[in-house]
Amino acid sequence: QVQLEESGGGSVQSGGSLRLSCTSSSSVFTGTRYCMGWFRQAPGKDPEGIASMNDGGEQRYSESVKGRFIISRDTARNSLYLQMNDLKPEDTAMYFCAADGPLARCAVASLRTWDYDIRGRGTQVTVSS
C-alpha cells in the first residue's frame, strides 16, 4: 500500500514563506502513472484542492493560492513540494499531499479532493497576523 508523508509545516508570520515536502513509500512521484496534488483543510471547513500536477509537469492552482504557491516534484528524490510564499492568516490549515493512481497516465490533474485516493496524514501550517 502506497504511503505518503508530509513535512515542513510550522508557524509563520503573515508575509512569510514555508516549503512543504512529501515523500512516498513507492515511486509515486517519479513516473507518469500518478496525478499528484496538495490540498488543505481548515477547522470547520471542507477540504480545498489548491495545487496539482499532471505527468507532464503541468500545474494547476486554486484562485486562493495562484501566484503565491508553487507545486513541484523531484523525481530523483521521489518527492513532491509546495513552496508557499506571501502567506496569509487565511492559509492556516492542515496541508495534505495526495496522489491518484496508478493510472495509464495522468493527462489532467484535478483540483477536486475526492479524485485522490491516496493521501498523507498532513502537516499543520499556522499563519499569524
N, C-alpha and C positions, 0 to 999 in steps of 0.2 A: 504494500500500500504506500502510495506516494505521500510524503510528509513535507510540509513547508514550515519554515521557521523564520520569523521576523526579528529584527533587532534595530537599534538606533533611535528608538523613541526617547522622549525625555521632556523636560520643562524648558521653555524658552520664552523670552520676552517678545512682544509684538515687533515685527520687522526682522526678526531673526531667521535663521536657517537651520534645517536638520536634514540629514540624509538617512533614509531608511534602507535597510538591506533585507533580502530574503534569500535563503538558501534552500535547496531541495535535496531530499534523500535519493532522488532519481534524476535522470537527465532532462528535467522539465524545461530548463532554460537554455539548453544547448542546441536544440534542433528546431524542427518546423512543425512538430505534431501537437503543440500546445498553444492555445491562446493564453495570454498572461495579463494580469492586471492588479490594480490596487483599489481597494475600497475602504470606506471608513464608516464608523457608526458612533454617533454622539449619544449620550444618555437620553432616553426618551424619544429618540428619532429612529427612522428607518435607515437601513444601510444605504450608503450612497456610493455608486461606482464613480471613481474620479480619474482614473488613468488606465489605459490598456495599450497592448502592443500585439500586432499580428506577427506571423512568421517572417515577414519581410522587414520588420522593424518599424512599420507604420504605427504612429502613435495617435491616440485619441484622448481627449480630456473633457471633463465636465466644464461647464461655464464657470463654476465656482473656483476652479483652480487654474484655468487656462492662463498661460503667461507667467505663472508663478512656480508651477511644479513641472518636473521633467521625469519621465519614466525611461529607464534604460536597462540594458542587460549586459552581462559579461559572460560570454559563452565559455571562456576558459575557466572561469571560476564557478560556472553553473549558478549564477546569481542574478537576481533582479533588484533594481534600485528605484528609489523615489527621492529625488532631490527636491526639497521643499524650501522655497525662498519667500521672503516677504510674508512671513507667517502672521496670521491674524487670530484674535481670540476665537473667532467662529470656526477655526480649523481644529480646535480642541476636540479630540475623538480617539477612539481605538482604531488603529490602522491595521488592515489585513492585506497580505498578498494572496493572490488567488490564481488558479490555473484551471483550464478546461481542456480535457483531453484524456488519453491520446486520440487525436483526430487524423484523418488522412492528411490534412494540412489546416492551418488557421489563416484563412483569407481575410476575414474581418473580425477584429477583436471587439467584442461587445462591451458596453459600459453597464449592462444590466447585471446586477449582482447574482440573480438567480440562474444565469447562464454558466456560472462557475461552480464546479462540483468538488474542487479541491481548494482548501484554504488553510492558512496557519492559525495560530492562536491569537495573534495580534500583538501590537506594541502600542503603548499609550503615548499620545502626544498632547501636551498641555501648553497652551499659549496664554501668557498673562499680558494684560494691557499696561 
